[in-house]
Amino acid sequence: VLAVLHAGVKFDKDTYKVSGGLHGVGVSVVNALSKDLHLTIYKDGEVHEQSFQAGIPQDVLAATGKTRKHGTTVEFWPDETIFKESVEFQKEILMKRFKELCYLNPKIKIEFKDERDGTAEVFHFEGGLRQFVEDMNTKEALSEAQFFQGSADDIEIDVAMMYCHADSDKVLSFVNNIKTPDGGTHEAGFRAGLTRSMSSYITKNANAKEKNTKITGDDCKEGLIAVVSVRVPEPQFEGQTKGKLGSSYVRPLVQKFFSENFNRYLEENPNDAANIMAQIILAAKGRDAAKRAKDLVKRKDSMGVGTLPGKLADCQSKDPSASEIYLVEGDSAGGSAKQGRDRVFQAILPLKGKILNVEKARLEKILKSDEIKNMITALGCGIGDEFDEEKLRYHKIIIMTDADVDGSHIQTLLMTFFYRFLKPVIENGYLYLAQPPLYRYKKGKNETYLKDDKALNDFLIENGINTLESETMGKTDLTELFKLVAYYKTSLAEIEKRFALPEVVRYMIENPDIISTDNEGLYERLERYIHELGYNILNKSVTDEMIQLFVQTNDGLEELIVDDNLFTSPHYNEAIYLNQKIQDRITEEYREKDLLVLLQMIEESAKKGAYIQRYKGLGEMNPEQLWETTMNPEDRRLLKVVIDDDEVASDTFVLFMGDEVEPRRAYIETHAKDVKHLDV
């Protein structure tokens, strides 16, 4: 299984009733991409073990002991020769997946521990999918969470659902415990059953004025929270990523199963049914009102200038693939952009102030916003279900705002609008963020624009390196060395945010040989260095697992814990890596010198007699500067907006742009220490 493709027993239908495997390459590929992999099997009272290196067995599978356990453990270490960049596992992705598995399988328990930062969590949810939808809800509930379980033909079906006061829905679907973010026939069957049941219920139970309300699937979405899980033998997925179920026979089975159970629930719970019905009828009325508002902003001629907003400075080109539009913050910057643009292919639409937060508003209110109406009209492609890519007038839509907190807020508001109402624009790669330079360096008659802090640091080193005179290193080698030192300085700054006594941590980084000793020996070295700094150790605890020090410094009492959490920290290991790269490049001439002090001297030399301007507003640039730095396709820097995980993206917009304050406050309090730059 580990060394041969397509060897898994999941391909034998007599062994597993259902499985998620498609190609039989999963663990084989992991093995091939690992420098080391260790397999431990607990079975029939015995422990069997085998080791691999670079996918090649180092021994045979052999019994190594007795056990009462059952199961398999696979430990692997990614191969750095294949993964050239540093490998850092994202615990959030792993924790999310483990959590989902425990909701889907309420009898299992998964213990997760991240030894890098000490994070530890146990996942076990006896409430299963019912608890899943309850935990997904962050709003006031309209109905109790319901769980329907059963089977139809050869598939097993689990559905949990509830309604809450919200304008959007949260529906997750799974096939054989595999998440299907793009839905598929099982999710389509659930939605069709829901719409049909509610349509029938409204006809029978609504008042005379509302009983003829025509509802759609979109009306039933508002406030819906649901999880649909099916177990299907030999499922057919669309695409290699298993993102969408394609087995056509599943849809009618799920639709019939859900309709029967949901109809029974509505009849037996009239209060919940009345709340759900009122929500859906309100959504239908809102849709009708939004349609009327939408009709007012529709363009009669998608290419005719007569219907375009007056503030739009359109381009001459009528070819969408060759045209781009800048959505510019403010009339002042908009005026400079209009003067600085290439009018052949660049259009400018100034936006006044901050647009409406669409995450908190209903569609009919959104479509009354002048700025949003102007954008919809200028783009010409419609929104929501009426989006028509062929009518999109520009294939580059560029958001250009100031580099301050207000500009970032406007960017976020616009991205929220595009995500909720023009998602295909993002999915097709048409939405960008302009990245105007952060700095202008002027010395004499020479001007240079620098895009960010890294570019500024590199530039200062390149222009100040002549301060140093070296007998053993040339200018190019010195420049590259001190660029590494600058990266190292940044890494140390990150360590200082997370650990006490950063100078002691730096001492360990730059003297890695002391780490190989036992903790008693390591403590003796640290004790001597701390006394050299002029600090006093007031209390200590030294065990095989950790060293805990309480140190009186010039700034007060600090506690340093030296353990695996420090040694496995990504920032610590990055600093170790950079220091080693520095040591590999350095000559004896510089080995005993403090390179950070020399770096400061180099930077001060480059700054002498120079004017360094940090831009905060587009209005600080004249039209020529704006063209040269931000609008010229030859030199500008654009950041493409992409969606890596649609569910995470949606939850993020709800968290930061929604009307629930407490989750946002909790997030800010938890992550405040990770903020690198705070603009107040």
C-alpha positions as CSV (number, residue, x, y, z in Angstrom):
1,V,0.0,0.0,0.0
2,L,2.9,2.4,0.8
3,A,5.1,1.6,-2.1
4,V,2.7,0.4,-4.9
5,L,0.0,2.5,-6.5
6,H,-3.6,1.2,-6.6
7,A,-2.9,-1.3,-3.9
8,G,-5.5,-0.2,-1.3
9,V,-8.1,-2.7,-0.2
10,K,-10.8,0.0,-0.7
11,F,-10.9,-1.0,-4.3
12,D,-12.4,-4.3,-3.1
13,K,-16.1,-3.7,-2.5
14,D,-16.3,-6.8,-0.3
15,T,-13.9,-5.2,2.2
16,Y,-15.4,-1.7,2.6
17,K,-19.1,-1.0,2.1
18,V,-18.3,2.7,1.3
19,S,-15.0,4.6,1.0
20,G,-13.7,7.9,-0.2
21,G,-10.7,6.6,-2.2
22,L,-10.7,7.1,-6.0
23,H,-7.2,6.4,-7.3
24,G,-5.3,4.4,-4.7
25,V,-2.4,6.8,-4.6
26,G,-2.9,8.8,-1.4
27,V,-0.5,7.2,1.2
28,S,1.9,6.0,-1.6
29,V,2.4,9.7,-2.7
30,V,2.9,10.8,0.9
31,N,5.6,8.1,1.3
32,A,7.3,9.2,-2.0
33,L,7.4,12.8,-0.9
34,S,8.7,12.1,2.6
35,K,12.4,11.9,3.6
36,D,11.3,9.5,6.4
37,L,8.1,7.6,7.1
38,H,7.5,5.2,10.0
39,L,4.6,2.8,10.0
40,T,3.2,1.2,13.2
41,I,0.4,-1.4,13.0
42,Y,-1.5,-2.6,16.1
43,K,-3.4,-5.8,15.2
44,D,-4.2,-9.2,16.6
45,G,-2.3,-8.5,19.8
46,E,1.0,-7.6,18.1
47,V,2.8,-4.5,17.1
48,H,4.3,-4.5,13.6
49,E,6.7,-1.7,12.3
50,Q,8.4,-0.7,9.1
51,S,10.4,2.3,8.1
52,F,10.9,4.1,4.7
53,Q,13.3,6.7,3.4
54,A,12.4,8.7,0.2
55,G,9.7,6.1,-0.4
56,I,12.1,3.1,-0.2
57,P,11.6,0.4,2.5
58,Q,14.5,0.3,4.9
59,D,13.4,-3.0,6.4
60,V,10.5,-5.5,6.2
61,L,7.3,-5.3,8.1
62,A,8.1,-7.1,11.3
63,A,6.5,-7.8,14.7
64,T,8.2,-5.8,17.4
65,G,6.1,-6.3,20.5
66,K,2.7,-7.1,22.1
67,T,-0.2,-4.8,22.4
68,R,-3.9,-4.5,23.2
69,K,-4.4,-1.6,20.8
70,H,-6.0,-1.7,17.4
71,G,-5.2,0.6,14.5
72,T,-2.4,2.2,12.5
73,T,0.0,5.1,13.1
74,V,1.8,6.7,10.1
75,E,4.5,9.3,11.0
76,F,6.1,11.2,8.1
77,W,8.6,14.0,7.6
78,P,8.3,16.0,4.3
79,D,11.4,15.9,2.1
80,E,13.0,19.4,2.0
81,T,14.7,18.5,-1.3
82,I,11.3,18.3,-2.9
83,F,9.5,21.1,-1.0
84,K,12.1,23.8,-1.5
85,E,10.3,26.4,0.6
86,S,10.0,25.8,4.3
87,V,7.3,23.3,5.2
88,E,4.8,24.6,7.7
89,F,1.7,22.6,8.5
90,Q,-1.4,24.7,9.0
91,K,-3.1,23.5,12.1
92,E,-6.3,25.4,11.3
93,I,-6.9,23.2,8.3
94,L,-6.2,20.0,10.3
95,M,-8.3,21.0,13.2
96,K,-11.2,21.9,11.0
97,R,-11.1,18.5,9.2
98,F,-10.8,16.6,12.5
99,K,-13.7,18.5,13.9
100,E,-15.9,17.7,10.9
101,L,-15.0,14.0,11.1
102,C,-16.1,13.9,14.8
103,Y,-19.4,15.6,14.0
104,L,-20.0,13.1,11.2
105,N,-19.0,10.2,13.4
106,P,-20.2,11.0,16.9
107,K,-18.7,7.9,18.4
108,I,-15.1,8.7,17.6
109,K,-12.7,11.0,19.6
110,I,-9.7,12.7,18.1
111,E,-7.0,14.2,20.3
112,F,-5.0,17.0,18.5
113,K,-1.8,18.5,19.8
114,D,0.5,21.0,18.1
115,E,3.9,20.7,19.8
116,R,5.0,23.9,18.1
117,D,2.9,26.2,20.2
118,G,1.3,23.8,22.8
119,T,-2.1,23.9,21.3
120,A,-4.1,20.9,22.5
121,E,-7.7,20.0,21.8
122,V,-10.0,17.0,22.0
123,F,-12.8,16.6,19.4
124,H,-15.8,14.5,20.4
125,F,-19.4,15.5,19.7
126,E,-22.0,13.1,20.9
127,G,-24.7,15.3,19.4
128,G,-23.4,14.5,15.9
129,L,-24.9,16.5,13.0
130,R,-27.6,18.0,15.1
131,Q,-24.9,19.5,17.3
132,F,-23.0,20.5,14.1
133,V,-25.7,22.8,12.8
134,E,-26.3,24.2,16.3
135,D,-22.6,25.1,16.6
136,M,-22.6,26.6,13.1
137,N,-25.3,29.0,14.1
138,T,-24.3,32.4,15.4
139,K,-27.7,34.1,15.1
140,E,-31.0,34.0,16.9
141,A,-32.7,30.6,16.1
142,L,-36.0,30.5,14.3
143,S,-36.4,26.7,14.8
144,E,-35.0,23.8,16.7
145,A,-32.3,21.8,15.1
146,Q,-33.6,18.7,13.5
147,F,-31.9,15.4,12.5
148,F,-33.2,13.0,9.9
149,Q,-31.5,9.7,9.4
150,G,-32.4,6.8,7.1
151,S,-31.6,4.9,3.9
152,A,-32.9,4.6,0.4
153,D,-31.8,1.7,-1.8
154,D,-28.1,1.3,-1.2
155,I,-27.3,4.7,0.2
156,E,-27.5,6.0,3.8
157,I,-28.7,9.6,4.3
158,D,-28.2,11.9,7.3
159,V,-29.6,15.5,7.2
160,A,-29.5,18.0,10.1
161,M,-31.0,21.5,9.6
162,M,-32.4,24.6,11.4
163,Y,-33.4,28.1,10.5
164,C,-32.1,31.4,12.1
165,H,-32.4,35.1,11.6
166,A,-29.9,35.7,8.7
167,D,-29.9,36.8,5.1
168,S,-27.6,34.0,3.9
169,D,-27.3,30.2,4.2
170,K,-24.7,27.8,5.5
171,V,-25.1,24.4,3.9
172,L,-22.3,21.8,4.1
173,S,-22.4,18.5,2.3
174,F,-20.4,15.3,2.5
175,V,-20.1,12.0,0.7
176,N,-18.5,9.1,2.6
177,N,-17.1,11.7,5.1
178,I,-15.5,13.7,2.2
179,K,-16.6,17.3,2.1
180,T,-18.1,18.4,-1.3
181,P,-17.7,22.2,-1.3
182,D,-19.2,22.4,-4.8
183,G,-22.3,20.4,-3.7
184,G,-23.6,17.8,-6.2
185,T,-26.6,15.6,-6.6
186,H,-27.1,14.9,-2.9
187,E,-27.2,18.6,-2.1
188,A,-29.4,19.4,-5.1
189,G,-31.8,16.7,-3.9
190,F,-32.0,18.2,-0.4
191,R,-32.6,21.8,-1.8
192,A,-35.3,20.5,-4.2
193,G,-37.0,18.7,-1.4
194,L,-36.9,21.7,0.8
195,T,-38.3,24.0,-1.8
196,R,-41.1,21.7,-2.8
197,S,-42.1,21.0,0.8
198,M,-42.2,24.7,1.8
199,S,-44.1,25.6,-1.4
200,S,-46.7,23.1,-0.6
201,Y,-46.9,24.1,3.1
202,I,-47.3,27.8,2.2
203,T,-50.1,27.0,-0.2
204,K,-52.0,25.0,2.5
205,N,-51.3,27.1,5.6
206,A,-50.5,30.8,4.7
207,N,-53.2,33.4,4.9
208,A,-55.3,34.3,1.9
209,K,-53.0,37.2,0.9
210,E,-49.8,35.1,1.0
211,K,-50.8,31.6,0.1
212,N,-50.2,32.2,-3.6
213,T,-46.7,33.4,-3.0
214,K,-44.3,31.8,-5.5
215,I,-41.1,30.8,-3.8
216,T,-37.8,29.8,-5.2
217,G,-34.9,27.8,-3.9
218,D,-33.1,31.1,-3.1
219,D,-36.0,32.2,-0.9
220,C,-35.6,29.0,1.1
221,K,-31.8,29.7,1.6
222,E,-32.2,32.7,3.8
223,G,-31.3,31.7,7.4
224,L,-30.9,28.0,6.5
225,I,-28.2,26.1,8.3
226,A,-27.8,22.4,7.2
227,V,-25.5,19.5,6.9
228,V,-26.2,16.8,4.3
229,S,-24.2,13.6,4.6
230,V,-24.6,10.5,2.4
231,R,-22.7,7.2,2.2
232,V,-22.7,5.9,-1.3
233,P,-21.0,2.8,-2.7
234,E,-18.7,3.7,-5.6
235,P,-19.6,7.4,-5.8
236,Q,-18.9,9.3,-9.0
237,F,-17.3,12.6,-8.4
238,E,-16.8,15.5,-10.9
239,G,-13.2,16.4,-11.1
240,Q,-10.0,15.1,-9.4
241,T,-10.6,16.9,-6.2
242,K,-13.9,15.2,-5.3
243,G,-15.5,18.6,-4.8
244,K,-18.9,17.7,-6.4
245,L,-20.9,14.5,-6.4
246,G,-22.0,13.5,-9.9
247,S,-24.0,10.2,-9.2
248,S,-27.3,11.1,-10.8
249,Y,-29.4,8.5,-9.0
250,V,-28.6,10.0,-5.6
251,R,-30.7,13.2,-6.2
252,P,-34.2,11.7,-6.4
253,L,-33.5,9.4,-3.4
254,V,-32.3,12.3,-1.2
255,Q,-35.2,14.5,-2.4
256,K,-37.9,11.9,-1.6
257,F,-36.3,10.9,1.8
258,F,-35.9,14.5,2.9
259,S,-39.4,15.7,1.7
260,E,-41.1,12.9,3.6
261,N,-39.3,13.6,6.9
262,F,-39.5,17.4,6.6
263,N,-43.2,17.4,5.8
264,R,-43.8,15.3,8.9
265,Y,-41.7,17.7,11.0
266,L,-43.7,20.7,9.7
267,E,-47.0,19.1,10.6
268,E,-45.8,18.1,14.1
269,N,-44.1,21.4,14.9
270,P,-46.5,24.2,13.9
271,N,-44.6,27.0,15.7
272,D,-41.3,26.2,14.0
273,A,-43.2,25.8,10.7
274,A,-44.9,29.2,11.1
275,N,-41.5,30.9,11.8
276,I,-39.8,29.2,8.8
277,M,-42.8,30.1,6.5
278,A,-42.7,33.7,7.6
279,Q,-39.0,33.9,6.9
280,I,-39.3,32.4,3.4
281,I,-42.3,34.6,2.5
282,L,-40.4,37.7,3.6
283,A,-37.4,36.6,1.5
284,A,-39.7,36.2,-1.5
285,K,-41.1,39.7,-1.0
286,G,-37.6,41.0,-0.7
287,R,-36.6,39.2,-3.9
288,D,-39.5,40.8,-5.7
289,A,-38.6,44.3,-4.4
290,A,-35.0,43.7,-5.3
291,K,-36.0,42.7,-8.8
292,R,-37.9,45.9,-9.3
293,A,-34.9,47.8,-8.0
294,K,-32.6,45.8,-10.2
295,D,-34.7,46.6,-13.3
296,L,-34.1,50.3,-12.6
297,V,-30.3,49.9,-12.9
298,K,-30.2,47.5,-15.8
299,R,-28.5,48.9,-18.9
300,K,-30.5,49.0,-22.1
301,D,-27.4,48.8,-24.1
302,S,-24.3,47.2,-22.4
303,M,-21.9,49.1,-24.7
304,G,-23.8,52.3,-25.1
305,V,-22.3,55.3,-23.4
306,G,-25.6,56.9,-23.0
307,T,-26.5,54.7,-20.0
308,L,-23.2,54.9,-18.2
309,P,-22.7,56.8,-14.9
310,G,-21.7,60.4,-15.3
311,K,-18.7,60.0,-13.0
312,L,-17.3,57.2,-15.2
313,A,-14.4,58.2,-17.5
314,D,-14.7,55.4,-19.9
315,C,-12.0,54.0,-22.2
316,Q,-12.0,54.0,-25.9
317,S,-11.6,50.3,-26.4
318,K,-14.8,48.2,-26.7
319,D,-12.9,44.9,-26.3
320,P,-13.5,43.7,-22.7
321,S,-10.3,41.5,-22.8
322,A,-8.2,44.6,-23.6
323,S,-10.1,47.0,-21.2
324,E,-9.7,47.7,-17.5
325,I,-11.5,49.8,-14.9
326,Y,-10.1,51.4,-11.8
327,L,-12.4,51.8,-8.9
328,V,-10.8,54.7,-7.2
329,E,-11.2,56.0,-3.6
330,G,-12.4,59.6,-3.6
331,D,-12.9,62.3,-6.3
332,S,-9.4,63.8,-5.7
333,A,-7.5,60.6,-6.5
334,G,-10.1,59.9,-9.2
335,G,-9.2,63.2,-10.8
336,S,-5.5,62.4,-10.8
337,A,-6.1,58.9,-12.2
338,K,-8.2,60.3,-15.0
339,Q,-5.4,62.7,-15.9
340,G,-2.7,60.0,-15.6
341,R,-4.4,57.1,-17.3
342,D,-4.1,55.7,-20.8
343,R,-7.6,56.5,-22.1
344,V,-7.3,53.9,-24.8
345,F,-7.9,51.0,-22.5
346,Q,-8.2,52.4,-18.9
347,A,-11.5,53.5,-17.4
348,I,-11.8,55.4,-14.1
349,L,-14.8,55.3,-11.8
350,P,-14.3,57.4,-8.6
351,L,-16.2,56.2,-5.6
352,K,-17.4,58.7,-3.0
353,G,-16.7,57.6,0.6
354,K,-17.3,54.1,1.9
355,I,-19.8,52.0,0.0
356,L,-22.6,50.2,1.9
357,N,-21.6,47.1,3.8
358,V,-23.6,44.5,1.8
359,E,-23.1,41.9,4.5
360,K,-25.6,43.8,6.8
361,A,-28.1,45.0,4.3
362,R,-31.0,43.4,2.3
363,L,-30.8,43.5,-1.5
364,E,-33.4,46.1,-2.1
365,K,-31.5,48.5,0.2
366,I,-28.2,47.6,-1.5
367,L,-29.6,48.5,-5.0
368,K,-30.6,51.9,-3.8
369,S,-27.0,52.9,-3.1
370,D,-25.8,55.3,-5.8
371,E,-22.2,54.0,-5.6
372,I,-23.2,50.4,-6.0
373,K,-25.7,51.3,-8.8
374,N,-22.9,53.2,-10.6
375,M,-20.6,50.1,-10.3
376,I,-23.3,47.7,-11.6
377,T,-24.1,50.0,-14.5
378,A,-20.4,50.6,-15.4
379,L,-19.6,46.8,-15.4
380,G,-22.7,46.0,-17.4
381,C,-22.9,42.3,-16.5
382,G,-25.7,42.2,-13.9
383,I,-25.3,40.7,-10.4
384,G,-26.3,37.5,-8.6
385,D,-28.2,35.0,-10.7
386,E,-28.4,37.5,-13.6
387,F,-24.6,37.8,-14.0
388,D,-23.7,37.4,-17.6
389,E,-19.9,37.3,-18.3
390,E,-20.4,38.1,-21.9
391,K,-21.7,41.5,-21.0
392,L,-18.8,42.3,-18.6
393,R,-17.2,45.4,-20.1
394,Y,-13.8,45.0,-18.5
395,H,-11.7,42.0,-17.8
396,K,-9.5,43.8,-15.3
397,I,-11.4,45.4,-12.4
398,I,-8.8,47.1,-10.2
399,I,-9.6,48.5,-6.7
400,M,-7.3,51.4,-6.0
401,T,-7.4,52.9,-2.5
402,D,-5.1,54.7,0.0
403,A,-2.6,52.7,2.0
404,D,-4.2,53.6,5.3
405,V,-6.9,52.1,7.5
406,D,-9.7,53.8,5.7
407,G,-8.4,52.6,2.3
408,S,-8.2,49.0,3.7
409,H,-11.7,49.3,4.9
410,I,-12.9,50.4,1.5
411,Q,-11.1,47.5,-0.1
412,T,-12.8,45.1,2.2
413,L,-16.2,46.6,1.6
414,L,-15.7,46.3,-2.2
415,M,-14.4,42.8,-1.9
416,T,-17.5,41.9,0.2
417,F,-19.7,43.3,-2.5
418,F,-17.9,41.3,-5.3
419,Y,-17.9,38.1,-3.2
420,R,-21.6,38.2,-2.4
421,F,-23.0,39.5,-5.7
422,L,-20.3,39.1,-8.4
423,K,-18.4,36.0,-7.3
424,P,-17.7,34.9,-10.9
425,V,-15.7,38.0,-11.4
426,I,-13.3,36.7,-8.6
427,E,-13.5,33.1,-9.7
428,N,-12.6,34.0,-13.3
429,G,-9.6,36.1,-12.2
430,Y,-10.9,39.6,-13.1
431,L,-10.6,41.3,-9.7
432,Y,-7.4,43.0,-8.6
433,L,-6.1,45.2,-5.8
434,A,-3.7,48.0,-6.9
435,Q,-0.5,48.1,-4.9
436,P,0.8,51.6,-5.0
437,P,4.3,52.0,-3.7
438,L,4.7,52.6,-0.1
439,Y,7.9,54.6,-0.3
440,R,9.6,57.3,-2.4
441,Y,13.3,57.6,-2.0
442,K,14.8,60.9,-3.3
443,K,18.5,61.8,-3.2
444,G,19.5,64.8,-5.3
445,K,17.7,64.6,-8.6
446,N,17.2,60.8,-8.5
447,E,13.9,59.3,-7.4
448,T,13.1,55.7,-6.7
449,Y,9.7,54.1,-5.8
450,L,9.7,51.1,-3.5
451,K,6.8,48.8,-3.1
452,D,7.1,47.7,0.5
453,D,9.4,47.4,3.5
454,K,11.4,44.6,2.0
455,A,12.1,46.6,-1.1
456,L,13.1,49.6,1.0
457,N,15.5,47.4,3.1
458,D,17.1,45.8,0.0
459,F,17.5,49.3,-1.6
460,L,19.1,50.8,1.5
461,I,21.6,47.9,1.7
462,E,22.5,48.1,-2.0
463,N,23.1,51.8,-1.7
464,G,24.9,51.8,1.7
465,I,27.1,48.8,1.3
466,N,30.1,50.9,0.2
467,T,30.3,52.0,3.8
468,L,32.0,48.7,4.5
469,E,35.5,47.9,3.3
470,S,36.3,44.3,3.1
471,E,39.5,42.4,2.3
472,T,37.8,39.0,1.9
473,M,34.4,39.7,0.4
474,G,33.3,41.6,-2.8
475,K,30.5,44.1,-3.0
476,T,28.0,41.6,-4.4
477,D,28.7,39.0,-1.7
478,L,28.5,41.7,1.0
479,T,25.2,42.9,-0.4
480,E,23.7,39.4,-0.4
481,L,25.0,38.7,3.1
482,F,23.4,41.8,4.6
483,K,20.1,41.2,2.8
484,L,20.1,37.9,4.7
485,V,21.0,39.8,7.9
486,A,18.0,42.1,7.3
487,Y,15.7,39.0,7.0
488,Y,17.3,37.6,10.1
489,K,16.5,40.9,11.9
490,T,12.9,40.6,10.9
491,S,12.7,37.1,12.1
492,L,14.2,38.1,15.5
493,A,11.6,40.8,15.7
494,E,8.8,38.2,15.3
495,I,10.5,36.1,18.1
496,E,10.5,39.2,20.4
497,K,6.7,39.4,20.0
498,R,6.2,35.8,21.1
499,F,8.9,35.0,23.7
500,A,10.4,36.7,26.7
501,L,14.1,37.6,26.9
502,P,14.7,37.7,23.1
503,E,18.4,38.3,23.6
504,V,18.7,35.0,25.3
505,V,16.7,33.3,22.5
506,R,19.1,34.9,20.0
507,Y,22.1,33.5,22.0
508,M,20.7,30.0,21.6
509,I,20.0,30.6,17.9
510,E,23.6,31.8,17.3
511,N,25.1,29.0,19.4
512,P,23.2,25.9,18.3
513,D,25.9,23.6,19.8
514,I,24.6,24.3,23.3
515,I,21.2,22.9,22.5
516,S,22.6,19.4,21.9
517,T,23.6,19.2,25.6
518,D,21.1,18.0,28.3
519,N,19.0,20.6,30.0
520,E,21.3,20.9,33.0
521,G,24.2,21.7,30.7
522,L,22.1,24.1,28.7
523,Y,21.0,25.9,31.9
524,E,24.6,26.4,32.9
525,R,25.4,28.1,29.6
526,L,22.2,30.2,29.8
527,E,23.0,31.2,33.4
528,R,26.4,32.5,32.5
529,Y,25.1,34.5,29.5
530,I,22.2,36.0,31.6
531,H,24.7,37.1,34.2
532,E,26.9,38.7,31.4
533,L,23.8,40.7,30.4
534,G,23.6,42.1,34.0
535,Y,20.4,40.2,34.8
536,N,19.5,38.1,37.9
537,I,17.8,34.7,37.9
538,L,15.4,34.9,40.8
539,N,13.9,31.4,40.4
540,K,14.4,28.4,38.1
541,S,13.1,24.9,37.3
542,V,15.1,22.5,35.3
543,T,13.6,19.1,34.2
544,D,14.2,16.8,31.3
545,E,11.3,18.4,29.4
546,M,11.9,22.1,30.0
547,I,13.8,25.0,31.6
548,Q,11.7,27.6,33.4
549,L,13.5,30.9,34.4
550,F,12.3,33.9,36.2
551,V,14.7,36.7,35.4
552,Q,15.0,40.2,36.8
553,T,15.8,42.5,33.8
554,N,16.1,46.3,33.5
555,D,12.5,46.2,32.3
556,G,11.2,44.1,35.2
557,L,10.5,40.4,35.9
558,E,10.3,38.2,32.9
559,E,9.6,34.5,32.5
560,L,11.3,32.4,29.9
561,I,10.3,28.8,29.2
562,V,12.8,26.8,27.1
563,D,11.1,23.7,25.7
564,D,9.8,22.1,22.5
565,N,7.3,24.9,22.0
566,L,10.2,27.2,21.5
567,F,12.4,24.8,19.5
568,T,9.6,23.9,17.1
569,S,8.3,27.4,16.7
570,P,8.3,28.4,13.0
571,H,9.9,31.7,13.7
572,Y,12.7,30.1,15.8
573,N,13.4,27.6,13.1
574,E,13.4,30.3,10.4
575,A,15.9,32.3,12.5
576,I,18.1,29.1,12.9
577,Y,17.9,28.6,9.1
578,L,18.8,32.2,8.3
579,N,21.7,32.3,10.8
580,Q,23.1,29.1,9.3
581,K,22.9,30.7,5.8
582,I,24.7,33.8,7.2
583,Q,27.4,31.6,8.8
584,D,27.9,29.7,5.5
585,R,28.6,33.0,3.7
586,I,30.5,34.9,6.2
587,T,34.3,35.1,6.3
588,E,36.6,35.2,9.4
589,E,36.8,39.0,8.9
590,Y,33.2,39.4,10.1
591,R,32.7,36.4,12.3
592,E,33.3,38.1,15.6
593,K,31.4,41.3,14.7
594,D,27.7,42.1,15.5
595,L,26.2,42.0,12.0
596,L,23.0,43.7,13.2
597,V,25.0,46.8,14.3
598,L,26.8,46.8,10.9
599,L,23.4,46.5,9.1
600,Q,22.2,49.6,11.0
601,M,25.4,51.5,9.9
602,I,24.8,50.5,6.3
603,E,21.2,51.7,6.4
604,E,22.0,55.0,8.0
605,S,24.7,55.6,5.3
606,A,22.1,55.1,2.6
607,K,19.6,57.4,4.4
608,K,22.1,60.3,4.8
609,G,21.1,63.2,2.6
610,A,18.1,61.4,1.3
611,Y,14.4,62.1,1.6
612,I,12.3,59.0,2.2
613,Q,8.5,59.6,1.9
614,R,6.0,57.0,3.1
615,Y,2.8,57.4,1.1
616,K,-0.5,57.1,2.8
617,G,-2.8,58.6,0.3
618,L,-3.2,58.4,-3.5
619,G,-3.9,62.1,-3.4
620,E,-0.2,62.7,-2.5
621,M,0.8,61.7,-6.0
622,N,0.5,63.8,-9.0
623,P,-1.0,62.2,-12.3
624,E,2.5,61.5,-13.6
625,Q,3.6,59.7,-10.4
626,L,0.3,57.8,-10.3
627,W,0.8,56.5,-13.9
628,E,4.4,55.7,-13.3
629,T,3.9,53.8,-10.1
630,T,0.4,52.3,-10.1
631,M,-1.2,52.4,-13.6
632,N,1.6,51.7,-16.1
633,P,1.2,48.0,-17.0
634,E,4.9,47.7,-17.5
635,D,5.8,48.7,-14.0
636,R,2.7,48.5,-11.7
637,R,2.1,45.8,-9.2
638,L,-1.3,44.2,-8.9
639,L,-2.6,41.7,-6.4
640,K,-5.1,39.2,-7.8
641,V,-8.1,38.4,-5.5
642,V,-8.6,34.6,-5.3
643,I,-10.8,32.3,-3.3
644,D,-8.9,29.3,-1.9
645,D,-11.6,27.9,0.3
646,D,-15.1,29.2,-0.4
647,E,-16.5,28.1,3.0
648,V,-13.7,29.8,4.9
649,A,-14.1,32.9,2.8
650,S,-17.8,33.1,3.5
651,D,-17.3,32.6,7.2
652,T,-14.6,35.3,7.2
653,F,-16.9,37.8,5.6
654,V,-19.6,37.0,8.1
655,L,-17.1,37.3,11.0
656,F,-15.6,40.6,10.0
657,M,-18.4,42.3,8.1
658,G,-21.5,40.8,9.7
659,D,-23.7,42.3,12.5
660,E,-22.6,40.0,15.3
661,V,-20.1,41.9,17.5
662,E,-19.1,39.2,20.0
663,P,-17.4,36.8,17.6
664,R,-15.5,39.6,16.1
665,R,-14.4,40.9,19.5
666,A,-13.3,37.5,20.6
667,Y,-11.2,37.0,17.4
668,I,-9.5,40.4,17.8
669,E,-8.7,39.6,21.5
670,T,-7.3,36.2,20.5
671,H,-5.1,37.4,17.6
672,A,-4.1,40.9,18.8
673,K,-0.5,39.7,19.5
674,D,-0.1,38.6,15.9
675,V,-0.7,42.0,14.4
676,K,2.5,43.3,12.6
677,H,1.4,46.8,11.6
678,L,-1.4,48.6,13.4
679,D,-2.6,51.9,11.8
680,V,-4.4,54.0,14.3
